Amino acid sequence: MEEAKKKFLIVVTHGPEDIDRTYAPLFMASIAASMELDTSVFYMIKGPLLLSKSWQEEARKKGDNPFIRFFDLAKENGVKMYVCVQSLKDMCHMREDEIVDGVEIVGGSTLIDLTMEAERSLFF
């Protein structure tokens, strides 16, 4: 019987307004995934702004952007991405259809579930 992977959770609360604080969470997520941890990133507060299709398209047009590079790397490494629907709508004033593909839109209670299941959690 195969042993279940340990779970690792990273929570991102900052958005484009504080872009330098958004690189490390995704870099750490990629490292954790490469260590064969079941890794999840949960975006809340201003974090959902980073998942906007229009923001990511603009960032890609401008060229080398560490957030975009680490976001793509994390997805390639199998990191699961979640966004809090309450933060998305109430704090960031966004619609669900504005979020990039590959991100699961969930309620705040999912953060509690993920935290309870995770072996370790990091908050940024």
C-alpha positions in Angstrom: 0.0 0.0 0.0 1.4 3.4 -1.0 1.8 5.9 1.8 -0.3 9.1 1.4 1.7 12.2 0.5 2.1 14.8 3.3 0.1 17.9 2.6 1.6 21.4 2.6 -0.4 24.7 2.4 0.6 28.2 1.5 -1.7 31.2 1.9 -1.2 34.3 -0.2 -2.8 37.5 1.1 -0.9 40.1 -0.9 -1.7 41.2 -4.5 -0.1 43.4 -7.2 0.1 46.4 -4.9 2.8 44.6 -3.0 4.2 42.3 -5.8 7.6 41.6 -4.1 5.7 39.7 -1.4 4.1 37.4 -3.9 7.2 35.7 -5.3 8.3 33.6 -2.3 5.0 31.8 -1.8 5.0 30.3 -5.3 8.7 29.6 -5.2 8.2 27.7 -1.9 5.2 25.9 -3.4 7.3 24.7 -6.3 10.0 23.5 -4.0 7.5 21.6 -1.8 5.9 20.0 -4.9 9.3 18.9 -6.1 9.8 17.3 -2.7 6.7 15.2 -3.5 4.5 17.1 -1.0 0.8 17.5 -1.9 1.0 21.3 -2.2 -1.8 23.8 -2.3 -1.8 27.6 -2.6 -4.9 29.5 -1.3 -5.4 33.1 -2.4 -7.4 35.5 -0.2 -7.7 39.2 0.8 -5.8 40.9 -2.1 -4.3 37.7 -3.5 -7.2 37.1 -6.0 -6.1 40.2 -8.0 -3.0 38.2 -9.0 -5.3 35.6 -10.6 -7.1 38.1 -12.9 -6.9 37.1 -16.5 -6.4 40.8 -17.5 -3.7 41.4 -14.9 -1.8 38.2 -15.9 -2.1 39.0 -19.7 -0.7 42.5 -19.1 2.1 41.1 -16.9 3.0 38.6 -19.6 3.1 41.4 -22.3 5.6 43.4 -20.2 8.1 40.6 -20.2 10.0 38.9 -17.4 7.8 38.9 -14.3 8.9 36.8 -11.4 5.3 36.2 -10.2 4.2 34.9 -13.6 7.4 32.7 -13.9 6.8 31.2 -10.5 3.0 30.9 -11.0 3.6 28.9 -14.2 6.3 26.8 -12.6 4.0 25.9 -9.6 1.2 24.9 -12.0 3.7 22.7 -14.0 4.8 21.1 -10.7 1.2 20.1 -9.9 0.5 22.7 -7.2 -3.2 23.0 -6.6 -4.5 26.6 -6.7 -7.6 27.9 -4.8 -9.1 31.3 -4.5 -11.5 32.5 -1.8 -14.8 33.5 -3.4 -15.6 36.0 -0.6 -12.3 37.8 -1.1 -12.7 37.6 -4.9 -16.1 39.3 -4.8 -16.2 41.5 -1.7 -12.6 42.7 -1.4 -11.3 42.6 -5.0 -14.7 43.3 -6.7 -14.1 40.7 -9.3 -16.3 38.1 -11.0 -15.6 34.4 -11.1 -15.1 34.5 -14.9 -12.2 36.9 -14.5 -10.0 34.2 -12.9 -7.4 32.4 -14.9 -7.9 28.7 -15.7 -6.7 26.1 -13.4 -7.7 27.9 -10.1 -10.6 26.4 -8.1 -13.0 29.0 -6.7 -14.0 28.0 -3.1 -15.6 29.3 0.0 -13.7 30.4 3.1 -14.4 27.2 4.9 -12.1 25.4 2.4 -9.2 27.3 4.0 -10.1 25.7 7.4 -10.3 22.3 5.8 -7.0 22.7 4.0 -5.3 24.0 7.2 -6.6 21.1 9.3 -5.4 18.5 6.7 -2.0 20.1 6.1 1.2 18.8 7.8 2.5 22.4 7.7 1.2 25.8 6.5 2.9 29.1 5.5 1.1 32.4 5.4 2.4 35.3 3.3 
